[in-house]
Amino acid sequence: MDDTGDVLARARSAGVQDLLVAGVDPEGWRSQLALAGNGVHIALGLHPWQVAQTPDTWCRDLEGLLEAPPSPIAAIGETGLDFGSRMDPDQFGAQEAAFTMHLQLADAYGLPLVLHVVSAHSRVVEILASAAPLRAGGMVHAFSGSREQAQQYLRLGLHISICGSVTDPKRRKLRRAVASIPPDRLLVETDSPDQTPLNRRPDPNEPAFLIDVIAAVAEVRGDSPRSVAEQTTHNAKTLFQIL
């Protein structure tokens, strides 16, 4: 396994200058905060899987984050809902409660939200629509839904972030959605080490492979990779207040 320095060096060589690293549990928060600086930006939250795995402690973990958020943080998340087949429906209530606390965190500190949504788009949209508007916005991370679902998030003021799944020509529903996203709401990501671009599989994903995502998004939208790279860089820097 390559160390973090090698991964970052390859990302820089590929032209990736800024990265957002999402913290998904308290142990990860500490290691990720140690990476902050020199173009590495941090989001902190409790992933829905972590909420499901820690039914007795997740609320206390989030309360600690609410009381004393470490600095610097660029966003709150990952958070959201995962109603996929690997999850126990008995855990859905805890996921929703944790999601609501993340919304409070984002509002309290004026930070954007990073959303993880699997098989739960309707419920996430319902919760967001009933809550106060996200004053710092947010993004739907690794979006894989339909054009109609993307439009629901866009109406709520969110950005849509696209990862390596767009490189698969068989993902027609996703590709139609990508083509419909307004330029100023489009983001790209790798979701490393998961969702490796098609031509890089079976290797684990890494930030340097963002160029593959950009190329696929450009193809779908009938645009140039350079234009997509410039627009999404501007969008990310604006959303996450990266100077």
TIDOPA-241325 format. One record per atom (N, C-alpha, C): x, y, z; residue in one letter. Coordinates in pm, whole numbers, plus 50000, padded with zeros to 5 digits. Atoms other than C-alpha are relative to their C-alpha. Example, Ala and Ser with C-alpha at 12.3 -4.5 7.8 and 13.67 -1.06 7.14 Angstrom:
<vexdrens>
500894988150000A;512304955050780A;500905012050000A;499184988149994S;513674989450714S;499235010950073S;
</vexdrens>
This chain:
<vexdrens>
500844988050000M;500005000050000M;500885012550000M;499214987750007D;501455033749897D;499675008950118D;500294990949891D;501835059550167D;499355012849946D;500754988150038T;499955092250169T;500835009549915T;499134991050076G;502945111750039G;500074996249854G;499965004550140D;503135090549723D;498705003149928D;501324997450059V;499405093849660V;499855014949969V;500104985550022L;499555131649702L;500935004549887L;499064996350106A;502615134049476A;499444996849863A;500605003650129R;500825115549197R;498835009149966R;501114990750024A;497785137749241A;500525013449948A;499434987350045R;499935168949207R;500504998949856R;499485001950136S;501585154748896S;498894999649897S;501155000550090A;498135149048746A;499275013349991A;500614986850004G;497225185448813G;498965002550107G;500954998449889V;495095180149125V;500705007850111V;499324991449905Q;496055208749354Q;499345000550138Q;500744999749874D;493345207649623D;499184987350015D;500745012249972L;491745177549788L;499125002250123L;500875000149883L;488815173550027L;499964985750053L;499965013149936V;489235144350269V;498874999450102V;501165000949911A;486045133350444A;500304990950118A;499885008049878G;486155121250803G;498694993250029G;501245007649985V;483645093950877V;499814994250140V;500125004949863D;484335084351241D;501045007250086D;499084992449913P;486145098951547P;501454996049984P;498615004150020E;489265078151492E;500565006049872E;499564994250126G;489465089951134G;500175015050007G;499894985449989W;488915126251235W;501425004050038W;498664996349952R;492225126751415R;501064998449892R;498995002250103S;494255111751133S;499825009549883S;500244991050112Q;492585133450870Q;500385014350034Q;499604986549961L;493105165451064L;501515001849994L;498544999450007A;496805156851073A;500485002749858A;499634997750140L;496805159250692L;499695014249954L;500504987050045A;495215193850677A;501145009649970A;499014990150042G;497175220950499G;500614996349867G;499355002150130N;499065224750172N;499054994149897N;500955004450100G;495955219849964G;499124988450041G;500865010849949V;494395192350177V;498995006150096V;501084994249923H;491025202750320H;499174988750061H;500615010549922I;488985183450574I;498515002450021I;501415000249958A;485305174950621A;499884989950114A;500185009149887L;484205159050948L;498524996750018L;501365004549974G;481095138451014G;499994985450036G;500185014349974L;479705104451103L;499264994049881L;500595006950114H;479055082750800H;498794991850048H;501145008349960P;475655064950806P;500394985850043P;499565013349957W;477485031650829W;500525000450143W;499454998849865Q;479295043851140Q;498895001750102Q;501144998549910V;476015054551297V;499374986450028V;500605013249984A;474645019651236A;500864990850086A;499085008949927Q;477735003351387Q;500205004150145Q;499774995149862T;477785024651705T;498715005550059T;501304995149953P;474185026451829P;500045006550137P;499954994749864D;475275034952183D;500885012450016D;499044989049984T;477895061452113T;499915010949895T;499944990350109W;477165079751789W;499495013850042W;500564987149960C;475055106651954C;501015007950083C;498984993449918R;477775114452209R;501155005149913R;498924995850090D;480395115851932D;499615012949927D;500444988150073L;478345141251737L;499815011950093L;500144989049903E;477535161652047E;501345006450031E;498664994649977G;481265165152109G;500465008649884G;499644992250118L;481755177351754L;499225013149997L;500834988149999L;478885201751795L;500505010250102L;499554991149894E;480325215952117E;501355006349971E;498634995050022A;483925219552004A;500574994849869A;499475004850128P;484575215151634P;501475003849984P;498594996650021P;488295212651562P;500165008949878P;499724990950112S;489845237151320S;501294995449932S;500994994350091P;490255239251031P;499104989149940P;500925008950069I;487185222850877I;499415007549881I;500574993750120A;485955229850524A;498544996349981A;501385004750021A;482665210450548A;499624990350112A;500545010149909I;480435187850759I;499604987949918I;500355012350071G;480185151750643G;501194990749988G;501205004150069E;479965126350517E;498864997550097E;501225003149928T;476425124050640T;498934997049897T;501095003150092G;473095114150493G;499314987250042G;500735012449974L;471115082050463L;500444989249904L;499685011650082D;472025047550337D;498984989250033D;501045010249984F;469005024750295F;500284988249908F;499615010950089G;470935000050080G;499814986450066G;500305013649955S;470644962350111S;500904995450114S;499115004049890R;473604959750348R;499575005350135R;500404993549876M;471804980650609M;498754993550059M;501155005249926D;469334968950876D;498955011150010D;501034989549991P;466014988050847P;499775005150142P;500154995449862D;465944989651227D;500955011550032D;499014989449976Q;468905013651200Q;499655013049928Q;500314988250080F;467205038350967F;499635011950088F;500374989049911G;465775058751255G;501225007050057G;498764994149948A;469245063951403A;500705008149892A;499394992650110Q;470555074251062Q;499325013649983Q;500724987450019E;467835100551030E;500285009750115E;499704991449885A;468505113751381A;501405006049986A;498634995050019A;472235116451306A;500055010249887A;500054990850113F;471505133350974F;499495013650047F;500564987549948T;469395159451155T;501045007550084T;498964993449920M;472255166351398M;501085006049911M;499044994350095H;474625171351104H;499465012949938H;500594987750052L;472205196950963L;500165011350100L;499824990049895Q;472385215151296Q;501455004750005Q;498594996350002L;476175214051282L;500315009549885L;499734991750117A;476265228350932A;499425014050018A;500624987149978D;473885256051033D;500755008050106D;499334993049889A;475715264151356A;501315006249957A;498674995450036Y;479085268351189Y;500085005449857Y;500004994250134G;478025280250844G;500894992649903G;499165008350087L;479725251250668L;499144991949904L;500755008350094P;478625232250358P;499934985550047P;500265013949963L;477325196650389L;500474990749888L;499625010550096V;478765165550218V;499064988250022V;501065009949986L;475925141050155L;500354986649936L;499945013850049H;476125103250118H;498574995049994H;501385004550015V;472855089749978V;499984987249918V;500165012650071V;472135053649882V;498574994950023V;501375005349995S;468615041649801S;499115007950095S;500754991849905A;467225070750002A;499805014249951A;500094986450052H;466985100749771H;498715006950042H;501284993749968S;463295107049836S;499965004750145S;500044996449858R;463715106850213R;500985011350032R;499044989249978V;466835128750206V;499435013249951V;500604987850054V;465065154149986V;498885004950092V;501104996349910E;462055153450220E;500535006650127E;499424994349877I;464225160050528I;500605013749971I;499394987350034L;466175187650356L;498955010849973L;501044990450034A;463005204250227A;499275004950124A;500724996249878S;461465204550576S;500885007550099S;499064993049911A;464605218450743A;500255014149949A;499604986750045A;465955253650729A;500974998549883A;499075000950113P;467805260550403P;501454999850047P;498575000849967L;471495251850414L;500655013149961L;499514986650031R;473015286450443R;501354999849931R;498725001150071A;476415274350318A;499944989649888A;500155009550109G;475015249250069G;500584986450034G;499445013349982G;476485215150016G;500064992649870G;499895008150121M;477095187049772M;499484985950025M;500365014249998V;475615152949696V;501214992649944V;498745006350036H;478775132349692H;499784987049924H;500045012450079A;479355104449436A;498584997349949A;501385001250046F;475935110549282F;499894989349892F;500215010550101S;474585080849086S;498534998749963S;501435000750023G;470895089149058G;499585004749862G;500604996250128S;468605100748782S;500025015149980S;500104985750030R;468185134348612R;498955006650089R;501074994449917E;464945139648806E;500465001650144E;499474998849863Q;466665132749138Q;501025011350010Q;499044989049999A;469475156449048A;499295013450005A;500744987350002Q;466935183848976Q;499415003250137Q;500524997649865Q;465405179149322Q;501075006150090Q;498904994649920Y;468775185249486Y;500385014149954Y;499664986850053L;469495214649259L;499005010550049L;501014990549952R;466215231049362R;500215003450147R;499694997449859L;467395228349723L;501325007550017L;498794992049994G;470545247649635G;501294992250010G;498825008449986L;472955218349638L;500784998749871L;499165003850113H;475855209649409H;499934984849983H;500005014350031I;476075175649240I;501434996049964I;498625004350022S;479425157449253S;500034986249933S;499945012050085I;480305130748996I;501344993050018I;498765007749980C;482835102749044C;500214990149885C;499555008950106G;484315073748847G;498944991749933G;501065007750064S;481015056348776S;499575005949867S;500394993650126V;480425081548496V;500854995249883V;499135004950107T;483285065448301T;499454987449935T;500605012350054D;481095034648239D;498885003749904D;501044996450097P;479075039047915P;498654993650029P;501265006649968K;476445015348055K;499175007750102K;500724992249899R;475505040548323R;499225011349933R;500714990250083R;473035057948092R;499195009850085R;500804991249915K;470755071548366K;500875010750063K;499094990349940L;473675087848543L;500515009849896L;499464991150103R;475085101648219R;498975010349955R;501054990250032R;471755117948135R;499915010650109R;500044990449890A;471775133848478A;501185009749991A;498794991550009V;475345146748431V;499835010549892V;500194990550110A;474375162948103A;499045011350037A;501044990249965S;471555181948277S;500415009750110S;499604991849885I;473505197648566I;500525013649952I;499474986850039P;474055235348533P;501505000950028P;498544999449981P;477755243648496P;500435004750137P;499574994449871D;477885263448820D;499634991350120D;500355009249891R;476525234049025R;500704986549986R;499345012750029L;478775206748887L;501324998850076L;498735003249935L;481585190749090L;500474986349954L;499455013250033V;483905161349025V;500844995250119V;499265006049889E;485605137449267E;500434985949959E;499635013950025T;487195103149288T;499324990350096T;500485009149895D;485705088749610D;501034989250029D;498925009649974S;489085072149659S;499864994350142S;499455009450099P;489815044049717P;498934992149925P;501105007050067D;486385033249587D;499705006149864D;500554995350127Q;484655037249249Q;501095004049900Q;498914997950095T;487765034249035T;499465001849859T;500424998550140P;487335047048677P;500174986849923P;500115012850069L;486555019248431L;501344994949949L;498765004750062N;489925018048255N;501154998250099N;498975001849898R;491865017548586R;499734987650087R;500355011649919R;490114987348737R;500864988049962R;500515001249863P;490804965448933P;500835007450104P;499184992849902D;493314989449095D;499125008550092D;500734990749913P;492165009749395P;500055014149942P;500104986550051N;491115045049316N;500955009250076N;499194989949933E;493235075549398E;499775013549933E;500314986650052P;493035113449348P;500555002949861P;499434997450133A;495285113149040A;499064995849888A;500915005050103F;492525094648854F;498855009749973F;501044990050026L;490345125848867L;499985004049853L;499964996350141I;491515132748513I;499094991149916I;500905009150072D;489515102348397D;498555004150017D;501354995349973V;486355115348563V;499715012549919V;500174987550075I;486835149548405I;499824997049851I;500105003450142A;487345134048061A;498634994249967A;501305006150026A;484145113448091A;498885010350012A;501014989549984V;482095143048218V;500015009249877V;499894991550119A;483405164147929A;499374993449879A;500595007350113E;482425137347679E;498485000250006E;501455000549983V;478905134347819V;499375013649974V;500564986650011R;478385171947823R;500365007049870R;499584993850124G;479965178647484G;500895012050023G;499134989049961D;482575200547645D;501454995349995D;498595003949998S;486365200947668S;500414996550143S;499515002949865P;488195185247964P;500555012450071P;499464987949938R;489955218348024R;498895008750057R;501114991749953S;486655236948050S;499344993950123S;500605006749884V;485185210948288V;500915001450122V;499064998849888A;488335211848502A;499975014050059A;500004986249951E;488315249748524E;498705003450071E;501294996749939Q;484585252248598Q;499834993050134Q;500195007449874T;484535224848864T;500995004550107T;499054994449903T;487655238849028T;499455012850061T;500614987649951H;485975272749054H;498834997050093H;501155003449918N;482805256849188N;500404994750138N;499555005849873A;484645236849455A;500625010550090A;499364989649919K;486725266249569K;498975009750057K;501054991049952T;483605287749596T;499204993350111T;500845006949902L;481545261649783L;500734998150132L;499265003349879F;484285252050030F;500905011350049F;499274988149958Q;485735287150059Q;501514997550004Q;498585002650013I;489165276349940I;500635011949929I;499404987850054L;491265307349881L;501234997049917L;
</vexdrens>
